[in-house]
């Protein structure tokens, strides 16, 4: 029995070394989040211009949750760094999600100069996680659910989300402090709203959020899919991204994702505006089946 035990330990250590060898670097944000699974941010060798926010032990999460849903993420300013959103993204990951975010892993805000990214950059992340899910020998094989993919982005990143509207892989869209209105940005425009093929939620930050007016216009114009509109009246354009664990924007995003992908009934929040746990927020929705 002692020999078997030693061999088992050696195998586990070898597996860990092999897994970590796929990573360029890692980072822990807010002690790994408030969820049941310690989250980390990972720079993968095969996708170094993105960050993967994920449970550190994916197998543990899958054993409880089943295959994990996916969020592909675009940043404010259409930038090549998710550091301004890392608290929100890590928090969501700690509840059993895998997030593929544009931009290489930045350890500190001063580390480098931010640059903009191409309009369709999200598709690179989507293609990568799709291939990983179907290829043996990596952490994501049989551990992520390609039938549960969300696309989300903040500000200009929301325009990058709308740029890929209509992609059949996307099952819900999440617009943070973002709206097209009458603008053209990142290759998206008002016409992109007509391509939406799944539920969409807008999360904005009140009158001082420069995106709120455009988001209101989008909400009024969307007729082809269900749409919800959450408004944190005092948050401004930066939402609550700088708060520990991403603040109420992260909590609202997780509730939306749980409702869509984990069979958790959150309809009271999004359809009945039960905001007892969301002081300072308003909510409205339309086009949902009763």
Backbone bond lengths (Angstrom), bond angles and torsions (degrees), N, CA, C in turn:
res aa  C-N    CA-C-N  psi(-1)  N-CA   C-N-CA  omega(-1)  CA-C   N-CA-C  phi
1 X - - - 1.462 - - 1.529 111.49 -
2 X 1.345 116.15 -36.49 1.443 120.24 179.53 1.528 111.25 -63.27
3 X 1.347 116.47 -38.65 1.462 120.42 178.75 1.517 111.05 -64.44
4 X 1.328 115.85 -43.73 1.463 120.43 179.48 1.518 110.05 -61.75
5 X 1.343 116.13 -42.08 1.455 120.38 -179.45 1.518 111.30 -61.99
6 X 1.334 116.42 -44.89 1.464 120.81 179.37 1.524 110.95 -62.48
7 X 1.344 116.06 -42.66 1.462 119.84 178.49 1.518 111.33 -63.18
8 X 1.325 116.04 -39.53 1.460 119.98 179.61 1.519 110.98 -63.22
9 X 1.333 116.22 -44.03 1.460 120.15 178.77 1.517 110.47 -62.56
10 X 1.334 116.16 -42.50 1.470 120.56 179.93 1.515 110.89 -61.94
11 X 1.343 116.78 -40.66 1.469 121.22 179.80 1.526 110.15 -64.03
12 X 1.337 116.22 -44.38 1.462 120.08 -179.61 1.524 111.05 -61.94
13 X 1.339 115.49 -41.94 1.460 119.49 178.47 1.516 111.27 -64.02
14 X 1.326 116.86 -41.29 1.457 121.48 179.30 1.513 110.63 -63.62
15 X 1.348 115.91 -42.09 1.465 120.26 179.59 1.524 110.39 -62.07
16 X 1.353 115.99 -42.50 1.451 120.05 179.42 1.519 111.33 -62.49
17 X 1.351 116.49 -43.10 1.461 120.79 179.17 1.520 110.61 -62.43
18 X 1.332 116.88 -43.49 1.457 120.63 -179.57 1.527 110.82 -64.45
19 X 1.340 116.17 -40.48 1.451 120.12 -179.86 1.520 110.45 -66.06
20 X 1.340 116.14 -48.03 1.448 119.99 -179.36 1.522 112.02 -64.61
21 X 1.320 116.97 -25.16 1.462 120.27 178.92 1.525 111.74 -66.08
22 X 1.321 117.32 -16.96 1.460 121.53 177.20 1.531 111.23 -79.77
23 X 1.325 117.69 -11.00 1.450 122.34 -174.26 1.525 111.59 -103.17
24 X 1.322 116.42 140.94 1.452 121.57 172.66 1.521 110.83 -83.50
25 X 1.332 116.24 -41.47 1.457 121.50 177.53 1.527 108.80 -164.50
26 X 1.328 115.56 163.35 1.460 121.15 179.84 1.522 109.74 -135.48
27 X 1.313 115.04 164.15 1.464 121.13 -179.01 1.521 108.86 -151.00
28 X 1.303 116.60 141.98 1.454 122.11 174.99 1.519 108.90 -111.52
29 X 1.324 116.56 130.69 1.463 122.89 -178.32 1.522 109.13 -115.32
30 X 1.330 116.73 134.10 1.473 121.83 177.79 1.521 112.10 48.90
31 X 1.323 115.31 48.43 1.467 122.06 177.49 1.534 112.92 55.63
32 X 1.324 116.60 24.48 1.454 119.78 176.27 1.506 114.88 90.55
33 X 1.341 118.12 9.24 1.458 121.39 176.54 1.513 113.31 88.99
34 X 1.336 116.00 172.08 1.460 121.64 -176.85 1.524 113.15 -94.84
35 X 1.330 117.18 -3.36 1.455 121.17 -177.34 1.514 113.62 -78.87
36 X 1.318 117.44 179.26 1.468 121.82 -176.69 1.522 114.50 -74.25
37 X 1.349 117.02 -11.03 1.463 120.23 -176.78 1.525 109.38 -120.85
38 X 1.317 116.44 121.66 1.459 120.93 179.72 1.524 109.52 -59.95
39 X 1.335 116.35 120.55 1.464 121.03 -175.61 1.522 111.06 -97.49
40 X 1.323 115.00 147.38 1.456 121.67 174.35 1.525 109.00 -134.71
41 X 1.325 115.06 159.00 1.458 121.90 170.83 1.522 107.44 -104.22
42 X 1.322 116.17 133.24 1.466 121.41 -171.47 1.520 110.35 -128.39
43 X 1.315 116.26 136.27 1.453 122.13 168.71 1.524 107.84 -99.31
44 X 1.318 116.62 111.80 1.454 122.41 -178.88 1.533 109.99 -87.32
45 X 1.338 116.24 137.00 1.466 119.87 179.86 1.524 111.96 -57.49
46 X 1.323 116.25 -35.60 1.459 119.57 -175.38 1.534 112.97 -85.35
47 X 1.354 116.76 0.03 1.471 120.73 178.15 1.529 108.12 -152.19
48 X 1.307 116.17 59.44 1.460 120.91 -170.14 1.527 113.64 -70.62
49 X 1.328 118.00 -15.36 1.456 120.40 178.79 1.520 112.04 -94.96
50 X 1.324 116.82 19.58 1.466 124.40 172.58 1.525 108.27 -134.99
51 X 1.322 116.07 164.26 1.460 122.65 170.50 1.524 108.27 -117.12
52 X 1.321 116.15 137.25 1.455 121.47 174.17 1.527 107.95 -104.62
53 X 1.323 116.57 115.39 1.461 121.93 172.43 1.524 106.49 -95.64
54 X 1.346 117.18 127.03 1.454 119.70 -168.11 1.524 110.02 -159.95
55 X 1.325 117.23 159.14 1.464 118.14 167.30 1.527 109.17 -60.29
56 X 1.304 116.83 135.72 1.463 119.34 179.60 1.523 110.64 -58.99
57 X 1.319 116.13 -43.74 1.460 121.78 176.90 1.527 108.23 -104.70
58 X 1.317 115.73 89.64 1.461 120.31 -177.43 1.522 111.12 -64.06
59 X 1.313 117.26 -39.08 1.466 120.19 -178.74 1.527 110.80 -59.40
60 X 1.311 117.36 -40.53 1.460 120.77 178.15 1.525 110.86 -61.61
61 X 1.340 115.77 -45.56 1.455 119.52 -179.98 1.526 111.37 -63.43
62 X 1.330 116.62 -42.99 1.464 120.77 -179.18 1.526 111.43 -65.27
63 X 1.315 116.65 -34.96 1.466 119.65 -179.93 1.522 111.67 -63.34
64 X 1.318 116.58 -25.43 1.466 121.31 178.49 1.518 111.72 -98.31
65 X 1.323 116.54 -40.72 1.460 121.97 -169.61 1.530 114.04 -96.01
66 X 1.311 119.10 -19.08 1.459 124.55 -164.01 1.534 106.96 77.28
67 X 1.308 118.26 -171.39 1.457 120.67 -176.66 1.536 110.39 -55.63
68 X 1.318 115.45 142.40 1.457 120.80 -172.59 1.526 111.95 -87.87
69 X 1.339 117.27 136.35 1.461 120.47 173.21 1.526 111.37 -66.25
70 X 1.322 115.02 164.48 1.467 122.61 -173.76 1.526 109.31 -124.36
71 X 1.327 115.60 141.49 1.459 122.18 169.57 1.519 107.67 -124.67
72 X 1.335 117.16 124.25 1.460 120.10 171.18 1.519 107.11 -98.91
73 X 1.338 116.86 137.56 1.465 121.17 -164.38 1.529 111.96 -130.13
74 X 1.357 115.07 137.49 1.462 122.81 175.05 1.532 109.08 -120.11
75 X 1.313 116.62 144.02 1.461 122.28 -168.52 1.521 113.96 -95.31
76 X 1.330 114.52 159.21 1.449 120.60 171.67 1.516 111.09 -55.92
77 X 1.332 116.21 142.95 1.453 120.52 -176.73 1.511 113.53 72.15
78 X 1.340 116.91 6.67 1.470 121.84 -173.07 1.525 110.30 54.22
79 X 1.342 116.24 33.31 1.461 121.43 -173.16 1.521 112.82 -78.30
80 X 1.340 113.75 164.06 1.456 121.22 -179.69 1.537 110.90 -94.32
81 X 1.326 116.78 35.50 1.463 121.35 176.87 1.515 109.38 -153.24
82 X 1.338 116.34 135.74 1.461 121.62 177.54 1.523 111.87 -101.23
83 X 1.340 117.67 14.95 1.457 119.74 -173.98 1.525 112.59 -61.51
84 X 1.317 118.00 -30.47 1.460 120.75 179.10 1.532 112.26 -73.13
85 X 1.316 116.51 -13.57 1.466 121.16 -177.76 1.526 112.53 -117.76
86 X 1.337 116.18 5.51 1.458 119.61 -170.74 1.527 113.45 -64.28
87 X 1.321 118.04 -29.15 1.467 119.62 -179.37 1.522 110.02 -68.49
88 X 1.317 116.97 -43.10 1.468 121.22 176.33 1.530 111.24 -64.20
89 X 1.310 116.71 -46.06 1.462 120.75 -174.95 1.519 111.70 -68.77
90 X 1.319 116.96 -40.25 1.469 119.88 177.22 1.518 110.78 -65.46
91 X 1.332 116.60 -39.48 1.470 120.26 179.32 1.525 111.08 -61.04
92 X 1.313 117.39 -46.31 1.463 120.45 178.61 1.521 110.33 -61.44
93 X 1.336 116.93 -42.68 1.462 120.80 179.88 1.520 111.68 -59.60
94 X 1.328 117.42 -33.62 1.463 120.58 -177.02 1.521 112.76 -68.73
95 X 1.318 116.97 -9.02 1.463 121.48 176.75 1.529 112.18 -104.12
96 X 1.326 116.34 15.68 1.452 119.85 173.79 1.508 114.11 94.41
97 X 1.325 116.19 47.97 1.463 122.60 175.38 1.524 109.10 -131.16
98 X 1.325 116.32 154.24 1.458 122.43 172.19 1.522 107.48 -113.83
99 X 1.329 116.40 123.60 1.456 121.81 -176.30 1.518 109.31 -115.43
100 X 1.320 116.26 128.38 1.464 123.04 179.21 1.522 106.44 -110.41
101 X 1.345 116.48 104.77 1.457 122.04 -170.70 1.526 111.18 -111.97
102 X 1.311 115.90 135.44 1.459 122.21 178.85 1.527 110.57 -59.01
103 X 1.328 116.39 139.16 1.459 122.61 174.10 1.514 113.17 105.59
104 X 1.327 116.87 138.92 1.460 119.00 179.63 1.527 110.68 -71.96
105 X 1.306 116.33 158.98 1.461 122.34 -172.78 1.525 110.33 -67.69
106 X 1.320 115.40 123.01 1.459 122.50 -178.84 1.529 107.72 -109.96
107 X 1.320 117.14 121.28 1.454 121.06 -175.03 1.525 112.12 -77.93
108 X 1.334 117.41 -34.07 1.462 122.06 176.72 1.520 108.60 -137.25
109 X 1.330 115.60 158.31 1.456 120.36 -177.11 1.521 111.83 -66.30
110 X 1.342 117.28 -25.26 1.462 121.33 -177.67 1.520 113.00 -87.24
111 X 1.306 116.96 0.76 1.460 120.72 -168.14 1.516 114.17 -63.05
112 X 1.329 117.19 -34.95 1.461 117.96 -176.23 1.516 110.45 -162.61
113 X 1.326 115.94 171.47 1.462 122.26 177.26 1.525 109.40 -83.63
114 X 1.314 116.28 133.76 1.463 120.40 179.44 1.525 110.68 -80.81
115 X 1.305 115.38 143.41 1.461 121.90 177.87 1.523 109.19 -128.94
116 X 1.316 116.50 157.58 1.452 120.59 178.31 1.522 110.60 -79.33
117 X 1.307 115.67 161.63 1.463 121.78 -177.99 1.525 110.38 -119.83
118 X 1.308 115.64 162.80 1.456 119.83 -177.60 1.534 110.79 -68.38
119 X 1.314 115.34 155.69 1.459 122.02 -172.08 1.525 112.96 -56.88
120 X 1.328 117.15 -39.39 1.462 120.96 -173.56 1.528 112.50 -100.73
121 X 1.311 116.53 25.44 1.473 121.09 -176.37 1.528 112.12 -58.31
122 X 1.322 117.60 -33.08 1.467 120.04 -179.42 1.520 112.45 -57.09
123 X 1.319 116.53 -31.67 1.460 119.63 -177.52 1.523 111.97 -65.41
124 X 1.333 117.01 -29.36 1.469 119.49 176.78 1.522 110.46 -64.19
125 X 1.331 116.39 -44.04 1.452 120.09 177.74 1.514 112.42 -65.54
126 X 1.326 115.97 -38.96 1.460 120.59 178.34 1.523 110.80 -64.26
127 X 1.313 117.23 -44.07 1.468 120.93 178.90 1.529 110.73 -63.25
128 X 1.328 116.38 -40.25 1.473 120.57 -178.01 1.521 111.29 -63.29
129 X 1.331 117.59 -50.64 1.463 119.43 -177.14 1.521 110.52 -67.84
130 X 1.337 117.61 -30.28 1.468 120.58 176.88 1.526 110.40 -65.03
131 X 1.322 116.76 -44.26 1.466 120.43 178.76 1.519 111.44 -66.37
132 X 1.329 117.17 -41.70 1.459 120.74 179.61 1.520 111.24 -63.04
133 X 1.315 116.53 -38.60 1.464 120.67 -179.17 1.519 111.90 -65.01
134 X 1.318 116.26 -23.69 1.464 120.90 -176.45 1.530 113.71 -107.77
135 X 1.339 117.17 7.08 1.464 121.26 -176.46 1.519 110.43 -120.80
136 X 1.295 117.35 124.43 1.458 121.15 -179.74 1.534 110.88 -65.92
137 X 1.334 114.97 155.70 1.455 120.03 172.30 1.508 115.45 93.22
138 X 1.338 117.78 19.66 1.458 120.16 175.60 1.525 109.21 -144.31
139 X 1.325 116.85 166.84 1.464 121.98 -173.25 1.528 113.83 -64.36
140 X 1.310 117.70 -21.02 1.458 120.63 -170.98 1.528 112.81 -97.20
141 X 1.315 116.54 -12.53 1.463 120.58 179.65 1.529 109.97 -63.37
142 X 1.342 115.66 123.97 1.458 122.66 -179.25 1.522 113.99 62.79
143 X 1.338 117.51 11.55 1.461 120.67 -177.98 1.527 113.89 -117.19
144 X 1.323 117.38 -8.15 1.461 120.66 175.11 1.525 108.91 -122.44
145 X 1.328 114.90 152.67 1.461 121.34 -174.18 1.526 110.03 -105.81
146 X 1.317 116.53 107.91 1.464 121.04 -178.56 1.517 112.84 -73.58
147 X 1.321 116.97 -5.79 1.466 120.79 174.20 1.524 111.75 -92.32
148 X 1.338 115.95 1.98 1.468 120.76 -178.90 1.522 108.80 -133.13
149 X 1.330 115.33 75.99 1.463 121.30 -178.14 1.526 109.38 -120.50
150 X 1.325 115.91 127.92 1.461 122.42 173.96 1.512 109.05 -110.01
151 X 1.335 116.47 152.83 1.463 122.06 172.68 1.516 107.35 -120.33
152 X 1.341 116.09 126.22 1.452 120.35 -178.61 1.504 111.50 -137.00
153 X 1.337 115.99 155.11 1.445 119.88 177.46 1.510 111.46 -166.23
154 X 1.335 116.17 158.10 1.454 122.12 -178.26 1.522 110.45 -111.47
155 X 1.328 116.03 135.21 1.460 122.95 176.58 1.530 110.56 54.78
156 X 1.334 119.27 -119.66 1.465 121.02 177.47 1.522 111.30 -58.92
157 X 1.341 116.75 -30.02 1.467 120.16 175.35 1.507 112.51 -60.93
158 X 1.337 116.51 -30.73 1.457 119.54 174.75 1.514 112.05 -65.08
159 X 1.346 116.43 -35.17 1.460 119.97 174.86 1.527 110.30 -64.89
160 X 1.340 117.35 -36.64 1.467 119.47 175.32 1.528 110.99 -64.77
161 X 1.320 116.67 -32.80 1.470 120.23 174.16 1.522 109.82 -64.04
162 X 1.328 116.15 -46.94 1.462 119.66 -179.61 1.525 111.70 -67.11
163 X 1.327 116.49 -24.17 1.470 119.82 177.52 1.523 111.13 -61.03
164 X 1.338 117.65 -30.07 1.465 120.19 -179.19 1.530 111.72 -106.05
165 X 1.337 116.71 16.94 1.468 120.31 177.80 1.521 110.50 -55.60
166 X 1.304 115.81 137.52 1.457 121.61 -179.10 1.504 113.97 97.26
167 X 1.330 117.28 -7.85 1.468 120.11 177.03 1.531 108.74 -63.02
168 X 1.327 118.22 123.44 1.467 120.13 -174.56 1.521 114.29 -64.35
169 X 1.335 117.90 -17.30 1.464 120.21 179.35 1.526 111.94 -74.28
170 X 1.326 117.40 -22.72 1.460 121.69 -174.47 1.525 109.93 -85.95
171 X 1.331 115.58 126.99 1.467 121.15 -176.84 1.524 113.32 -106.17
172 X 1.326 117.45 -12.24 1.461 121.89 170.60 1.516 108.91 -161.07
173 X 1.336 115.61 151.19 1.459 122.88 -178.78 1.529 108.87 -117.58
174 X 1.351 116.35 141.89 1.459 121.52 -176.41 1.522 109.01 -130.87
175 X 1.329 115.50 116.68 1.465 122.14 -176.28 1.528 108.97 -110.01
176 X 1.318 116.89 109.35 1.455 122.84 -178.69 1.526 109.65 -100.31
177 X 1.348 117.30 119.36 1.467 121.37 179.04 1.522 109.91 47.54
178 X 1.311 115.02 49.83 1.463 119.71 -172.53 1.523 110.37 -150.53
179 X 1.314 116.00 150.99 1.454 122.37 174.85 1.513 109.03 -172.35
180 X 1.303 117.07 146.17 1.458 120.38 -178.35 1.522 111.71 -81.23
181 X 1.329 117.55 -40.46 1.455 118.96 -175.79 1.517 110.49 53.16
182 X 1.317 115.95 -128.20 1.472 120.75 177.53 1.531 111.78 -104.75
183 X 1.335 115.88 16.28 1.465 120.10 -178.37 1.527 111.59 -86.33
184 X 1.320 113.92 161.40 1.457 122.74 163.49 1.524 106.75 -118.03
185 X 1.323 116.58 123.90 1.462 121.22 -176.72 1.514 109.16 -151.52
186 X 1.310 117.04 138.87 1.466 123.33 177.78 1.527 111.93 52.40
187 X 1.318 115.69 32.90 1.458 119.96 179.31 1.515 114.21 78.62
188 X 1.345 117.23 6.37 1.465 121.66 179.61 1.525 109.38 -112.88
189 X 1.340 114.92 159.72 1.464 120.93 179.00 1.521 108.49 -156.61
190 X 1.312 116.09 -173.15 1.465 120.52 176.21 1.520 111.41 -55.25
191 X 1.319 117.27 -33.67 1.462 121.01 179.84 1.526 112.13 -61.81
192 X 1.330 116.29 -25.92 1.466 120.10 179.72 1.516 111.66 -62.91
193 X 1.338 116.70 -28.99 1.469 120.09 -179.45 1.522 111.30 -60.96
194 X 1.323 116.26 -32.05 1.459 120.69 -178.25 1.526 112.16 -71.18
195 X 1.332 116.97 -16.36 1.466 121.26 -178.56 1.527 112.34 -89.52
196 X 1.321 117.30 -10.29 1.460 119.96 -176.84 1.523 110.98 -56.80
197 X 1.317 115.23 135.25 1.462 120.97 -176.40 1.530 112.59 -121.16
198 X 1.344 116.64 8.79 1.460 120.05 -177.28 1.524 109.11 -156.18
199 X 1.324 115.56 168.01 1.461 121.79 179.95 1.523 111.39 -52.17
200 X 1.329 115.68 147.38 1.465 120.46 177.55 1.523 109.01 -135.34
201 X 1.329 115.96 142.38 1.459 120.71 174.31 1.522 108.80 -123.75
202 X 1.329 114.75 138.94 1.455 122.41 172.44 1.523 107.75 -108.14
203 X 1.334 116.79 131.92 1.456 123.30 175.09 1.522 107.75 -124.18
204 X 1.323 116.59 113.34 1.460 120.74 -174.66 1.527 110.09 -125.44
205 X 1.348 115.06 175.34 1.448 120.07 -171.25 1.512 116.07 -119.86
206 X 1.332 116.97 38.15 1.454 119.99 174.40 1.511 114.03 82.69
207 X 1.341 115.43 -168.90 1.461 120.98 -173.23 1.520 112.63 -63.82
208 X 1.335 117.93 -29.32 1.467 119.80 -178.46 1.523 113.09 -81.50
209 X 1.309 116.63 -4.70 1.465 121.49 175.67 1.522 107.95 -82.77
210 X 1.327 116.43 117.94 1.464 120.33 -176.12 1.521 112.40 -63.88
211 X 1.326 117.26 -15.42 1.467 120.43 -178.69 1.529 112.76 -91.26
212 X 1.323 118.11 -10.95 1.467 120.14 -171.31 1.523 112.37 -61.43
213 X 1.310 117.75 -44.73 1.463 120.14 -177.98 1.528 111.12 -60.67
214 X 1.337 117.22 -45.53 1.463 120.28 178.05 1.522 111.69 -64.66
215 X 1.325 116.57 -37.69 1.464 119.80 178.68 1.524 110.78 -63.98
216 X 1.335 117.02 -40.09 1.463 120.44 175.54 1.529 110.96 -59.87
217 X 1.335 116.61 -43.08 1.463 120.19 178.68 1.520 110.59 -61.60
218 X 1.324 116.55 -43.92 1.469 120.26 177.71 1.519 110.87 -58.38
219 X 1.322 115.92 -47.45 1.464 120.52 -178.25 1.531 110.71 -57.64
220 X 1.300 116.76 -44.42 1.470 120.33 -179.66 1.521 111.42 -65.78
221 X 1.329 117.14 -31.68 1.466 120.89 -173.75 1.526 113.56 -87.04
222 X 1.313 118.00 -22.98 1.466 120.17 -177.28 1.524 109.88 -75.61
223 X 1.321 115.99 118.87 1.465 121.02 -179.93 1.520 112.38 -125.07
224 X 1.324 117.05 -12.46 1.463 120.25 -171.00 1.517 113.90 -93.48
225 X 1.338 118.52 -13.37 1.466 121.60 179.63 1.523 109.16 -141.17
226 X 1.330 117.62 159.78 1.467 119.83 174.01 1.524 110.96 -64.30
227 X 1.343 115.76 142.82 1.457 120.30 -178.71 1.523 109.18 -141.94
228 X 1.327 115.40 137.40 1.465 122.24 175.13 1.524 108.53 -119.14
229 X 1.331 114.90 153.36 1.464 120.28 -175.49 1.521 109.00 -137.37
230 X 1.344 115.56 105.47 1.453 121.04 177.60 1.517 110.30 -102.78
231 X 1.344 115.86 134.42 1.449 120.25 -174.73 1.529 109.37 -130.80
232 X 1.324 116.30 111.45 1.454 121.72 172.33 1.527 106.88 -87.77
233 X 1.305 117.08 104.83 1.452 122.07 -163.88 1.524 114.48 -64.39
234 X 1.317 118.31 -19.79 1.457 120.76 -175.74 1.528 113.03 -116.03
235 X 1.304 119.13 3.46 1.470 120.80 -169.96 1.521 113.97 -76.86
236 X 1.322 117.79 -32.40 1.458 120.05 -175.43 1.519 112.17 75.94
237 X 1.329 115.98 -173.52 1.460 120.84 -173.25 1.523 112.57 -70.30
238 X 1.321 116.92 -22.01 1.460 119.82 179.09 1.505 114.16 -84.82
239 X 1.338 117.34 1.89 1.457 119.78 179.40 1.518 111.29 54.03
240 X 1.325 115.24 -140.82 1.470 120.73 175.83 1.527 110.32 -118.20
241 X 1.324 116.49 28.73 1.463 121.17 -175.75 1.532 112.74 -61.88
242 X 1.329 117.15 -29.26 1.456 120.32 -177.01 1.524 113.13 -84.58
243 X 1.319 117.57 -8.72 1.456 120.14 -179.63 1.530 110.55 -79.19
244 X 1.318 115.37 156.18 1.458 118.96 179.46 1.520 110.06 -56.62
245 X 1.330 115.75 136.32 1.465 122.98 -178.79 1.535 112.58 57.03
246 X 1.329 116.31 23.12 1.460 120.29 173.86 1.507 115.79 78.79
247 X 1.333 117.66 2.97 1.455 120.95 175.87 1.520 113.99 59.97
248 X 1.328 115.42 -155.15 1.474 120.40 -173.72 1.518 112.62 -71.81
249 X 1.346 118.70 -22.92 1.466 119.42 175.78 1.531 110.00 -64.99
250 X 1.326 116.63 -39.91 1.464 119.64 178.27 1.522 110.50 -66.78
251 X 1.315 116.78 -41.36 1.462 120.74 179.91 1.523 111.04 -63.35
252 X 1.344 116.23 -43.35 1.462 120.46 179.13 1.532 110.33 -65.21
253 X 1.332 116.70 -41.97 1.465 120.35 179.12 1.520 110.92 -62.56
254 X 1.332 117.00 -41.78 1.462 119.93 179.54 1.527 111.01 -65.16
255 X 1.328 116.92 -39.91 1.468 119.42 178.14 1.532 110.76 -62.37
256 X 1.319 116.47 -41.35 1.472 120.25 178.28 1.533 110.80 -62.68
257 X 1.320 116.57 -46.25 1.460 120.84 -179.71 1.530 111.58 -66.14
258 X 1.322 116.42 -41.42 1.474 119.91 177.92 1.524 111.00 -62.12
259 X 1.315 116.46 -38.47 1.466 121.30 179.16 1.524 110.91 -64.75
260 X 1.314 116.56 -39.47 1.463 120.22 -176.81 1.520 113.43 -84.08
261 X 1.330 117.16 -32.40 1.464 119.03 -169.19 1.525 115.17 -117.93
262 X 1.324 118.07 -12.36 1.461 119.04 -174.52 1.531 112.84 -125.93
263 X 1.324 116.00 16.66 1.471 121.25 175.44 1.525 112.63 56.41
264 X 1.332 116.48 31.91 1.460 120.63 175.57 1.524 108.00 -99.70
265 X 1.305 116.25 122.00 1.459 120.95 -173.69 1.530 110.28 -74.80
266 X 1.295 116.59 104.58 1.462 122.83 177.07 1.534 110.51 -114.96
267 X 1.318 115.58 20.19 1.465 119.34 -176.35 1.523 111.79 -62.44
268 X 1.331 117.13 -25.84 1.467 118.57 179.21 1.525 110.77 -63.41
269 X 1.326 116.78 -32.49 1.469 120.54 179.06 1.519 110.54 -73.37
270 X 1.325 115.98 -51.32 1.458 120.35 -168.38 1.523 114.13 -89.40
271 X 1.320 117.64 -24.14 1.458 120.12 -178.80 1.526 113.13 -109.30
272 X 1.330 116.55 -23.63 1.465 120.14 -177.21 1.524 112.78 -115.54
273 X 1.315 116.34 0.92 1.466 122.54 178.26 1.520 112.78 56.12
274 X 1.328 116.12 39.44 1.465 120.48 174.01 1.528 107.74 -82.16
275 X 1.313 116.26 97.44 1.458 121.95 -171.97 1.525 112.00 -113.75
276 X 1.319 114.89 33.88 1.457 120.26 179.26 1.524 111.81 -55.62
277 X 1.323 116.58 -36.51 1.464 120.98 -179.72 1.526 112.97 -93.33
278 X 1.322 115.71 9.41 1.463 120.68 -177.86 1.528 111.07 -131.91
279 X 1.327 117.55 67.16 1.471 119.12 178.51 1.522 110.93 -60.83
280 X 1.337 115.42 138.21 1.455 120.28 179.23 1.514 114.70 87.87
281 X 1.332 117.16 -0.77 1.458 122.02 -179.55 1.527 111.27 -103.50
282 X 1.325 116.22 152.44 1.461 122.95 164.33 1.522 107.63 -122.92
283 X 1.332 116.69 159.34 1.463 121.53 -179.28 1.523 109.15 -146.33
284 X 1.332 115.24 138.75 1.459 120.57 170.44 1.518 107.36 -143.07
285 X 1.323 116.61 162.13 1.465 120.49 -178.88 1.518 109.18 -155.90
286 X 1.331 115.09 163.13 1.468 120.44 177.08 1.517 109.43 -156.65
287 X 1.307 115.63 165.20 1.471 125.09 175.64 1.523 113.75 72.11
288 X 1.326 118.85 6.38 1.459 121.55 175.32 1.523 109.80 -83.74
289 X 1.352 116.13 144.24 1.453 119.35 171.75 1.506 109.43 -65.45
290 X 1.302 117.18 144.39 1.464 120.60 178.96 1.515 109.40 -64.70
